């Protein structure tokens, strides 16, 4: 079996897909050509006609796209849920984020805030809402550094010049990025836990490869890898 599997993937699952590429290629002889980004950007790509065999986005978006006939609903498989967390550069002091009040103080003390697109990325949309609910959105606007996806935001945090910078994105994107360290999830009142799932696209050209890849992504063979990266499971 050979060829290339085309994958559109939310940034939260980028580390997982990257980690499994070699295993999948070794088992099938096929390569993976993946495009990563904010869930909104992945939806736009799919609807815009981008080549896609497998799509990995939030479960809610998967369901909506299946209902619209863009994904094959019967092929959906959950990878697990991912919480949104706060990050610092490796070696930097870990701020107190245990409560809304503590988070507010820590955000106001930061030199810069790194997070994904507040218009199209799951974590970015949520974090912008948290800033507004804490009443610091306008005050911190000049310190906000936003990027197309969480992985890029975390990379930029890792190379930032200040140890007082903070980042916020999906925990998997923090765990899979060298140079940053997870402080912890957002406090309970601001918790965002997002379930991610994979499904075969309606225009899939290699359903045989797509089925095998989804089985690897969501099956027992990758469960430990998913857990290590920050995916959580109901059972």
N, C-alpha and C positions, 0 to 999 in steps of 0.2 A: 504494500500500500504506500503510495507516495502522493506528493502534492502539498498544497499549503491550505491550512484552515484559517479563514478570515474571522477575526474576533473583534467585536466592539465591546470595550470593557470599562466600567466605572473605575475611577482611581482607587477606590477602597479595596479592590481585588487585584490591583496591578502586581503587588508582590507575590501573591499566590500564583497567578498565571505565569509570571516570570520564573518562579521556582519550579513549576511543573513542566515547563517547555521541554527540557532535556529528557525527562521521563516519558513524556508523550511521544516525542520524536523517536526515542529508542524503541518504544513498543510498537509504533505504527509505521515508521519511516517517513512520516509527514511532518512538515514544519508548521509553526504557528506564526501568522502575521497578525499581530495585535495592535490595535489603536486604543490608547487610553485617554481618559479625560473625565470631566464633570458629567454627571448623568444627563443633564440637559443637552450638553454638546453631543453625547452619544446618541440621544434620541434624534437630534437634528440630523446627524450623519445618516442614521438609518432611514429616516423619512426622506432625506435628500438623495437617496439612491446609492449610498456607499455599499460596496461589496461586504456582505456579512453572512457568515454561516452560524455563528453563536454570538449571542448578546448576553452580557453580564451587567445588570443594573439593579436598582432597588426592586424588591418584590412588587411594590405598588406600581412601578412603571412597567414591569414585565407583564403584570395582569392587564394594565391598560392597553399595552401594545398587542397583547394576545387578543383582547376583545376587538381591537381594530383590524385584526387579521394580519398584522405585521410579524408576529411571532407565533409559533406553533404551541398553543397553550398546553397540549398534552405532554410536551417535553420538558416542562418547567421543573427545576430542581433547586431547592434552597441550599445555599452554602453556609448560612448561619447569620447571626445578627452581629452588628458592629456598633459600639458606642462611640460617641464623640468625646475627644479628650484634649487636654492641654499639654503642650510640649515646651521644653527648653533646650538650649544647646547642651551637649554632653559636657559635664563638669560644672555647669552653672548652678547657682543656688536654686532650690526647688521652692517656689512660692506656695503660700497657703491658698488653696482653692476649695476648701472643705465646705464652705457655705457661700451663699450669694454675697453676703457682706465681705467675706474674705476675698472672694474672687474679684469683687469691685475694687478693693484696695490694691490687689496685685496687678490688675489691668492698668489702673491709673499710675502705678509705679513703673510700668514697662516703657522702655524707650521706643519699641516698635511692636506691632502685632502682625503676625504672618498667618494668613488663612486663605482658603480657596475662594473662587468666584462667588460673590454674594448674590449673584443673579441666577446661576445655573448649577452650582455645586451643592449637594445636600448639606454638607457641614458648613459651607460658607453662608448659605441662606440662614441656617439656624444660628450661627454665631453672630451674624449681623442683628438678628432678632434679640439675642441675649444682650448685646451691647445697648440696644434700645430699651429693653426692659430694665436694665441696670441704670439707665439714665446717663450713660457715658458716651453714647454713640457720637454725638457732635463734638464733644471735647477730645475724643480720641481719633477723630477722622483723619487728621494729618499724620498720625502715627500708623495708620493701617496700610499694610502691604499685601495686596491681593494678587492671586495668580490663577491661571487657568484650572489648576487642580491642586489637590492637597499634597501630592507627592512633590510637585514643584515648589509649593509653599514651604514644605519642610526642608527641602534641599537648600532653599535660600536662607531659611532660619539657621541651618547648620553652618553656613559660611558667613553669616552676619557678623559684623564687627563688635557688636555689643552683647555682653553676657546677660543684660537685663531685658532682652527681647523675649517675647512669648509667641507661641504658635497654637492654633486650634484647628483640628481637622479630625477625620475618622481615625480611631486608634490603630487600625491596620496600617494606615499610611505613615503614622509615627513610628510604629515598630519596625517597618521595613525600610526606614530611611537611616543611613549611617550619619552619625554626627548629631543626632537629636535624641532626647530621652523623654519618655512618658512621665509626666507628673501624676496624672490620674484622670479619670473621667470628669466631666463637668458635674457640679453638685447636683443633688437629686432633683431640685426644683427646675433645673435646666437640662435634665438628662434627655439625650436623643439616642435611641437605639434603633438602628435601621437594619432590616433584613434584606439580604442580597440574594438574588437567584439568577440562574442561567437558563436560557431557552434557545431552541433552534429557530433561526429566522425563516420566514416564509420563502425567501429567495435562496435558501441554502443550496449550494451546488454539491456538497459532499455530506449527506445526512449520515453516512456510515462513520465518517471521522467525527462529525459533530456529536453523535451519540456517545462515542467512546470518550471524547474529551469531557463532556458533561458528567459522565459516570466517574471519571477521575477527579474532576473538580469537587463534586458533591458527595462522593462515596467514602467508604471507610478508609481507603488507601491514603487519602489526604487529610483525614480528620485531625490527626496530631499536628500536622503542618498548619492547618487553619487555626487551630486553638493557639498555637505558639505565636501566630501573627496577630491575634486579637479577635478572631471570630468566636462567638459564643453560641451555645446550643441549648435548646429547650429541655432536652433530656439529660 
